């Protein structure tokens, strides 16, 4: 017992001695928690409104390749290509070599050694044809090297000679591709003129696929109103250049990705150099916690035989897949060092099994990704869909929806199949979920035709009653307006609105006598309300703004600001040009001018629910009719309130329009200045945030 007592006493003393250490370890664990297990990369798609919709993960990492066999690690590799025998070629730029490996990472051959005397200098671009001939963009040597399948030099393509080549852009090939006719397409450094085309002898054939600068309203305003020193300080803007050149293995189309742009990042060119790929924004925008908004930076792409494109985004460290119509199929990856994530992905290639090989420059490795069941189903259904085999695509699309009920392209595919079966109402449901307005309109047209055939008598009677009611209301309103016109009283704001329809000169004369600001504000509010009615009640196939994505504050501002600028411009113009109307009268009268506009918009909104896209011309005609009516009322307003002649009124309208444009330009400049100030403080905040982290 004494021994046991002494043992317990020693243990208590040891525990007391260790207590501070244990407490310190506990505090350290709280402050520096153990790293959590890495979450698997997530899959998603970006819908037409820029929102990420989660999907099952499309690809899983099967293996990671690094050069095996004593060749040494990659150093700043630039591009990866795969030949018909699934052999990999990596442009190992900083080691001045090209490494050939099998699909397991075993090094088969190295080009650019002392033994082969190729003397490669920072090679960046590669192309391998179906027969195994390798073309190397030997960048710092300013040449293209053509190697046989055995690795023997066949020919070199030096800088082409032509007066069309700009001497300011030295020949530095960074990307190369060969089409089935033997033409070489070369991207030379930052040359923005397009791709250099050379024939099989190296003779210059010209440029193809030049990029153009997009019109930028802000930049135009700055260059118009800025001083010469400010324009010189802003520098010369040049079009973006191509970042990768790929030839479609099946159709032979030329694909490129574009750098330093926020739209049309992916292009597909025909023989004339015309882009045939849908012109829109590819990749995604992201916003950091510090409020910085960044766009994608696509650097490479691979084209599968079924037409599916896989693009690499080095900025967000992700992969995006698109179908032949530019619809996003999958997005996955992200920044990280674990499998399925990337540090600096720069190139992607496909093997004969459909596996993706992604070259990571920072990690010096290649991740091999195998498509999961979800991606395989999406690819199968997408290929059938774009071949027009909608019935065959129905089953895989339904399987996709069983795995992810929110996948829009699957809803679109199911809707197309139902449309072909003439199941109109079911197709409309699916096509609306798939946001396919064109085919929704076709399904709606079929449903409407069927409804008219079944209920023609009731529908015809209802239309006749509506027309009779409209005619009766118009007759009564005209009689009421006539009685108002013969009355000496100025009347109420409501009576002035009724008078405006048939006797606009008399209406504005009475508004000038008794202008009502509350009535004007109410009418301006009606314009905003009509805009919201338009957003929420327009037929799906005609809607330009989805209700669930509408920004009410922005929509209100976009409605009110032009009206306010127009009213101020009109008042300022009439004041300078000897007009008689006051600011209050101008505001009150201008509110009534908008009456025909919002009445017309209500009618167009109503008709958008009963017409199809093929009948869109009728809606546009109604819109123009009411706009012309509003323009006529505006003309009468200016002439009546200011006692102008017809020609004088026309001149005032032109001057007012110019003044309105100047005011809007000033508003844009003010916004840009405010944006620069906010951007400065944001950058300052980010700098302080990073330094304190």
LINDA-V166921 format. One record per residue. N is the residue number from 1. PHI is phi as a letter, one per 30 degrees, with the letter a starting at -180 (NA if undefined). NEAR is the number of other ideal C-beta (glycine too) atoms within 8 Angstrom. Layout:
n={N	N}
phi={PHI	PHI}
near={NEAR	NEAR}
This chain:
n={1	2	3	4	5	6	7	8	9	10	11	12	13	14	15	16	17	18	19	20	21	22	23	24	25	26	27	28	29	30	31	32	33	34	35	36	37	38	39	40	41	42	43	44	45	46	47	48	49	50	51	52	53	54	55	56	57	58	59	60	61	62	63	64	65	66	67	68	69	70	71	72	73	74	75	76	77	78	79	80	81	82	83	84	85	86	87	88	89	90	91	92	93	94	95	96	97	98	99	100	101	102	103	104	105	106	107	108	109	110	111	112	113	114	115	116	117	118	119	120	121	122	123	124	125	126	127	128	129	130	131	132	133	134	135	136	137	138	139	140	141	142	143	144	145	146	147	148	149	150	151	152	153	154	155	156	157	158	159	160	161	162	163	164	165	166	167	168	169	170	171	172	173	174	175	176	177	178	179	180	181	182	183	184	185	186	187	188	189	190	191	192	193	194	195	196	197	198	199	200	201	202	203	204	205	206	207	208	209	210	211	212	213	214	215	216	217	218	219	220	221	222	223	224	225	226	227	228	229	230	231	232	233	234	235	236	237	238	239	240	241	242	243	244	245	246	247	248	249	250	251	252	253	254	255	256	257	258	259	260	261	262	263	264	265	266	267	268	269	270	271	272	273	274	275	276	277	278	279	280	281	282	283	284	285	286	287	288	289	290	291	292	293	294	295	296	297	298	299	300	301	302	303	304	305	306	307	308	309	310	311	312	313	314	315	316	317	318	319	320	321	322	323	324	325	326	327	328	329	330	331	332	333	334	335	336	337	338	339	340	341	342	343	344	345	346	347	348	349	350	351	352	353	354	355	356	357	358	359	360	361	362	363	364	365	366	367	368	369	370	371	372	373	374	375	376	377	378	379	380	381	382	383	384	385	386	387	388	389	390	391	392	393	394	395	396	397	398	399	400	401	402	403	404	405	406	407	408	409	410	411	412	413	414	415	416	417	418	419	420	421	422	423	424	425	426	427	428	429	430	431	432	433	434	435	436	437	438	439	440	441	442	443	444	445	446	447	448	449	450	451	452	453	454	455	456	457	458	459	460	461	462	463	464	465	466	467	468	469	470	471	472	473	474	475	476	477	478	479	480	481	482	483	484	485	486	487	488	489	490	491	492	493	494	495	496	497	498	499	500	501	502	503	504	505	506	507	508	509	510	511	512	513	514	515	516	517	518	519	520	521	522	523	524	525	526	527	528	529	530	531	532	533	534	535	536	537	538	539	540	541	542	543	544	545	546	547	548	549	550	551	552	553	554	555	556	557	558	559	560	561	562	563	564	565	566	567	568	569	570	571	572	573	574	575	576	577	578	579	580	581	582	583	584	585	586	587	588	589	590	591	592	593	594	595	596	597	598	599	600	601	602	603	604	605	606	607	608	609	610	611	612	613	614	615	616	617	618	619	620	621	622	623	624	625	626	627	628	629	630	631	632	633	634	635	636	637	638	639	640	641	642	643	644	645	646	647	648	649	650	651	652	653	654	655	656	657	658	659	660	661	662	663	664	665	666	667	668	669	670	671	672	673	674	675	676	677	678	679	680	681	682	683	684	685	686	687	688	689	690	691	692	693}
phi={NA	d	d	d	d	d	d	d	d	d	d	d	d	d	d	d	d	d	e	e	d	d	d	d	d	d	d	d	d	d	d	c	d	d	d	d	d	d	d	d	d	c	c	a	b	c	d	d	c	i	c	d	c	d	b	e	d	d	b	b	d	c	a	b	c	b	e	c	j	i	d	i	d	d	b	h	d	c	a	b	b	b	c	d	c	i	c	c	b	c	d	d	e	d	c	h	a	b	c	c	b	d	d	c	j	d	d	c	a	b	c	j	d	d	d	d	h	d	i	d	b	h	d	b	b	b	b	b	d	d	c	j	d	c	c	c	d	d	e	d	c	h	a	c	c	c	c	d	e	d	j	d	d	c	a	b	c	d	d	d	c	a	d	d	d	d	d	d	c	d	d	b	d	c	b	b	b	b	c	d	c	i	d	c	c	b	c	c	h	c	d	c	d	k	d	d	c	b	d	d	c	j	d	d	c	k	c	b	h	d	c	b	d	d	d	c	d	d	d	d	d	d	d	d	c	d	d	d	d	d	d	d	d	d	i	d	c	b	d	d	c	d	c	a	b	b	c	d	d	c	c	i	d	c	c	b	c	c	c	h	b	c	a	h	d	c	b	b	c	c	d	d	i	c	d	c	c	e	d	a	d	c	i	a	c	b	b	d	d	d	j	d	c	b	c	d	b	d	b	a	a	b	c	d	e	d	j	d	c	c	c	c	c	d	d	c	h	b	c	b	c	b	d	d	c	i	d	d	c	a	b	a	j	k	d	l	c	d	d	j	c	b	c	a	d	b	a	b	b	c	c	d	d	i	d	c	c	c	d	c	d	d	d	i	b	b	c	c	c	c	d	d	d	d	d	d	d	d	d	d	d	d	d	d	d	d	d	i	c	d	d	d	d	d	d	d	d	d	d	d	d	d	d	a	d	c	d	d	d	d	d	d	d	d	d	d	d	d	d	d	d	i	c	d	d	d	d	d	d	d	d	d	d	d	h	c	d	d	d	d	d	d	d	d	d	d	d	d	d	d	d	d	d	d	b	e	e	d	d	d	d	d	d	d	d	d	d	d	d	d	d	d	d	d	d	d	d	d	d	d	d	d	d	d	d	d	d	d	d	d	i	c	e	d	d	d	d	d	d	d	d	c	b	d	d	d	d	d	d	d	d	d	d	b	d	b	d	e	d	d	d	d	d	d	d	d	d	d	d	d	d	d	d	d	d	d	c	d	e	e	d	c	d	c	b	d	e	d	c	d	c	d	d	d	d	d	d	d	d	d	d	d	d	d	d	d	d	d	d	d	d	d	d	d	d	d	c	i	d	c	d	d	d	d	d	d	d	d	d	d	d	d	d	d	e	d	d	d	d	d	d	d	d	d	d	d	d	d	c	b	c	c	d	d	c	d	e	d	d	d	d	d	e	d	d	d	d	d	d	d	d	d	d	d	e	d	e	d	d	d	d	c	h	c	d	d	d	d	d	d	d	d	d	d	d	d	d	d	d	d	d	d	d	d	d	d	d	d	d	d	d	d	d	d	d	d	d	d	d	d	d	d	d	d	d	d	e	d	d	d	d	d	d}
near={4	5	6	7	8	8	8	8	8	8	8	8	8	8	8	7	7	8	8	7	7	8	8	8	8	8	8	8	9	6	6	4	7	4	4	6	4	7	6	6	11	9	12	10	13	10	9	4	6	7	7	8	11	8	12	8	12	14	13	8	10	7	7	9	14	10	12	9	6	4	8	5	6	12	9	8	15	12	14	15	10	12	10	7	5	11	11	16	14	13	15	14	13	7	9	10	11	15	15	11	15	9	11	8	12	8	13	7	7	10	15	12	8	4	4	8	5	9	6	14	9	10	18	12	16	15	11	11	8	5	6	11	11	14	15	15	15	14	14	7	8	11	10	13	11	11	12	9	7	4	9	6	9	7	6	8	10	8	6	12	5	6	3	6	10	6	4	3	11	6	10	9	16	11	14	16	11	11	10	5	4	8	11	15	15	14	18	11	10	5	11	10	7	12	13	13	13	13	10	6	5	10	7	11	7	6	10	11	13	10	11	5	7	5	5	7	7	8	8	9	12	13	9	6	7	8	5	5	6	9	10	7	6	8	5	3	5	5	8	8	13	14	12	13	15	11	14	12	5	6	5	8	11	16	16	15	15	15	11	5	9	4	8	11	12	16	11	11	13	8	3	4	9	6	9	7	9	5	6	7	8	12	13	12	9	7	7	7	3	8	8	8	7	9	9	12	10	18	13	13	14	11	12	11	5	7	13	14	13	13	17	14	16	10	8	12	14	12	16	14	13	12	13	6	6	10	7	9	14	14	14	14	11	11	7	11	5	6	6	12	13	14	12	10	18	13	14	16	12	12	10	5	5	8	12	13	16	13	15	14	12	6	9	10	10	14	13	13	13	8	11	11	6	14	13	9	12	15	14	9	15	13	11	12	15	10	6	5	8	13	7	7	14	11	7	11	14	10	9	14	12	6	10	11	5	6	14	12	15	15	13	14	15	14	19	15	13	12	16	8	7	6	8	12	8	8	15	13	9	13	16	9	9	14	9	10	11	8	13	14	12	10	16	13	10	11	11	10	8	9	9	9	6	6	7	8	6	7	10	8	8	8	8	8	8	8	8	8	8	8	8	8	8	8	8	8	11	9	8	9	13	9	8	12	10	5	7	2	4	6	9	5	8	6	9	15	12	11	16	13	8	10	10	14	8	9	13	15	9	12	14	11	6	6	12	9	9	6	11	14	9	10	13	12	8	9	13	11	8	11	12	10	10	10	12	8	8	12	10	8	12	12	12	4	8	7	8	4	8	10	6	7	6	7	13	10	8	8	11	10	9	10	12	8	12	11	11	9	13	12	12	9	13	16	7	6	10	4	11	6	11	6	6	8	12	14	13	14	15	15	14	17	12	13	13	12	12	11	9	15	13	10	10	11	12	9	11	13	9	7	11	11	9	6	8	10	6	9	13	8	8	12	11	8	9	14	11	8	10	14	8	9	14	11	10	11	14	14	13	12	15	13	6	10	6	7	6	10	13	8	9	15	11	8	10	13	9	8	11	12	8	8	11	10	10	8	10	11	11	8	8	11	8	8	8	8	8	8	8	8	8	11	8	8	10	10	8	8	9	7	6	5	4}
